[in-house]
Amino acid sequence: MEPVFQERIWGGTKLRDKFGYDIPYANTGECWAVSAHPNGQSIVRNGEYQGLPLGELWRRHRSLFCDPALVSPDAPFPLLIKILDASDDLSVQVHPDDTYAAVHENGELGKTECWYILDAEPDAEIIYGHRAQSKEQFVEEVRSGNWSGLLTRVKVKAGDFYYIPSGTLHALGRGIVVLETQQSSDTTYRVYDYNRIGQDGKPRELHLDKAIEVTSVPHQAVEPLIHSTVQRDCVRTTMISNAFFTVQKWDITGTALFKEPSDHFLIVSVIDGTGALECEDTLYALRKGDHFLLPRNVGPYRISGRLELIVSGPGEK
């Protein structure tokens, strides 16, 4: 897949410096690596469907992804994979669930997401949740701007993983690069933005009323049940598997053979190393920053080299 890049006020150049991407902006904040969202679609880079937007591939060739009988013809592509360069603090924000977004955001999906921390400067931290014990207390703290008392900050390091269901107040802090697996949604409600001025010279819009409606109170931190399995030359670590997505990390040292076909597609992001994918008598070179789709029922295939991969698939929903 050919990524799409998004300019952000908090972005920087690490997507170029760490992944070799030809970024279009000095403050590139987001690489939409695998996306069928209308606000930025990935394009198939090579092969039979070269040049086709992912959304079009999903609509015209649904059997590549799943059993068409099990998914509504109008269903959107379910996932969006990003790499984010937080060279400055992101706004404190929250996302709606599917039900709220369908009513208030023109049928958009809700946004449940998760973060795998790729890089973090010393003492880097995220905002993950809040301290309010009732909706009334939450509203009072937000309206009065008591951010230091309300927000929960957590120090992070490379290799950490966080699950962020819809309704969770959160923000990336400066100096962090993450791979984000999320529902295919671009709906964000800003709660606090450090009084920054946007590119139009005005304070950036906040969405307090909607944010108050959708924020979960009290905050419930969800600890994923991370576990690993070992097969020859591959350690597979499951970060999370739920209704929205399954996310694994594959550490490959040598040659790993995958014989069993999956009944749904997989998205593979190369987060470190070099190697190759061998599938159907074709060899594809792999390097850090590549993202590709393994179609449903593909296989067997081999992945060789020294590689760290994040592998995501759709959840039961």
Buried (B, 14 or more C-beta within 10 A) or exposed (E): BBBBBBBBBBBBBBBBEBBEBEBEBEBBBBBBBBBBBEEBBBBBBEEEBEEBBBBBBBBEBBEBBBEEEEBEEEEBBBBBBBBBBBBBBBBBBBBBBBEBBBEBBEEBBBBBBBBBBBBBEEEBBBBBBBBBEEBEBBBEBBEEEEBEEBBBEBEBEEEBBBBBBBBBBBBBBBBBBBBBBBBBBBBBBBBBBEEEEEEEEEEBEBBBEBBBBBBBBEBEEEEBEEEEEEEEBBBBBBBBBBEBBBBBBBBBBEBBBBEEEBEBBBBBBBBBBEBBBBBEEEEBEBBBBBBBBBBBEBBEBBBBBEBBBBBBBBBEE
